[in-house]
Amino acid sequence: MEKTQKIWMNGELVDWDKANVHILTHSLHYGSAAFEGIRMYDTKKGSAMFQLDRHIDRLLYSAESLQMKVPYNKDQLREAILETIKINKVKACYVRPIIYYGYGELRVGPGGCPVETSIAVWPWGAYLPGDSIKVKTSDLIRIHPKSSVTDAKITGHYVNSMLAGLQATSKGYGEALLLDYEGNIAEGPGENFFIVQGNKIITPPLGTILAGITRESVIELARDLGYKVEERAIKLEEAYEADECFFTGTAAEVTPIKSIDDKPIKNEIGPVTKHLKEEFVKIVNAENERYFKWLTFVK
Ligand SMILES: Cc1ncc(COP(=O)(O)O)c(C=O)c1O
């Protein structure tokens, strides 16, 4: 990880190496933090953050799902993110805001623990290895929708993601794929999943997945480009037979999938995936005015 200079902690800019928390921080023990991952791109029109407002909305939604009383509103969080970017003089970066229950009591219930906020930024390149990846279905299922608030981005959920990811990467695969409790494809550990059949694009519906902001954006983009998009259950067998498969995510962007469980997908990097990826890259690089609405330019 490439360090930057300062991390924003509860309104103060703290040196990267001094941005510490107490060992009895509630969220460290119980996974009780809400967080986001946001990308900023170095474009010809200046640095631009992708879907900043939607990320802040999701952060506040996730915090609310943990019953946190966040001492900052949306505008204050946006300002804090922009301040952290500016002070660190980064042109392109990944932004990690986190709102967590801090040090107070150590009961499971977070009463008595302060709600703390931190924002770090650092340069981060490609998340998944190579131009297209080999994926392995996990034998761990995605968190049951009645076990947690699955559409909130909460740190505790990432034990499920991490274990599935480790299973796959330790066997030489690029990423895992998780099924839901009904045996339908849910998502990757940190990515949403899509298949392509001819000119039709299909992705699992909301319910057991994180409502990915890249997913939403790619759905809108695909429809604008004239593709038919369906949100419906996908069985593994249907994915094996698909023309193309790909992942989306802030970190993963649009990543083609070349095989699932060692079964090669018909097109390793198919024409529809390629098209969407190219258009997505243009959008985040501020080369398509129609989608400037998704960008926040940082002066
Ligand atoms: C479990 C999970 N699914 C999907 C995604 C993709 O979401 P987004 O496009 O908002 O980054 C992420 C990343 O945040 C994730 O962690």
The ligand as an SDF file (V2000), in Angstrom:
LIG
                    3D

 16 16  0  0  0  0  0  0  0  0999 V2000
  -19.6750   -7.4920   -1.7390 C   0  0  0  0  0  0  0  0  0  0  0  0
  -19.5580   -6.4520   -2.7920 C   0  0  0  0  0  0  0  0  0  0  0  0
  -20.3400   -6.5370   -3.8730 N   0  0  0  0  0  0  0  0  0  0  0  0
  -20.2690   -5.6220   -4.8560 C   0  0  0  0  0  0  0  0  0  0  0  0
  -19.3880   -4.5550   -4.7860 C   0  0  0  0  0  0  0  0  0  0  0  0
  -19.3650   -3.5250   -5.8790 C   0  0  0  0  0  0  0  0  0  0  0  0
  -19.9480   -2.3600   -5.4010 O   0  0  0  0  0  0  0  0  0  0  0  0
  -19.5280   -0.9310   -5.9660 P   0  0  0  0  0  0  0  0  0  0  0  0
  -19.7100   -0.9860   -7.4340 O   0  0  0  0  0  0  0  0  0  0  0  0
  -20.4420    0.0120   -5.3020 O   0  0  0  0  0  0  0  0  0  0  0  0
  -18.1070   -0.7320   -5.5920 O   0  0  0  0  0  0  0  0  0  0  0  0
  -18.5580   -4.4290   -3.6670 C   0  0  0  0  0  0  0  0  0  0  0  0
  -17.6310   -3.2960   -3.5460 C   0  0  0  0  0  0  0  0  0  0  0  0
  -17.9250   -2.3550   -2.8780 O   0  0  0  0  0  0  0  0  0  0  0  0
  -18.6450   -5.3810   -2.6430 C   0  0  0  0  0  0  0  0  0  0  0  0
  -17.8620   -5.2990   -1.5810 O   0  0  0  0  0  0  0  0  0  0  0  0
  1  2  1  0
  2  3  1  0
  2 15  2  0
  3  4  2  0
  4  5  1  0
  5  6  1  0
  5 12  2  0
  6  7  1  0
  7  8  1  0
  8  9  2  0
  8 10  1  0
  8 11  1  0
 12 13  1  0
 12 15  1  0
 13 14  2  0
 15 16  1  0
M  END
$$$$
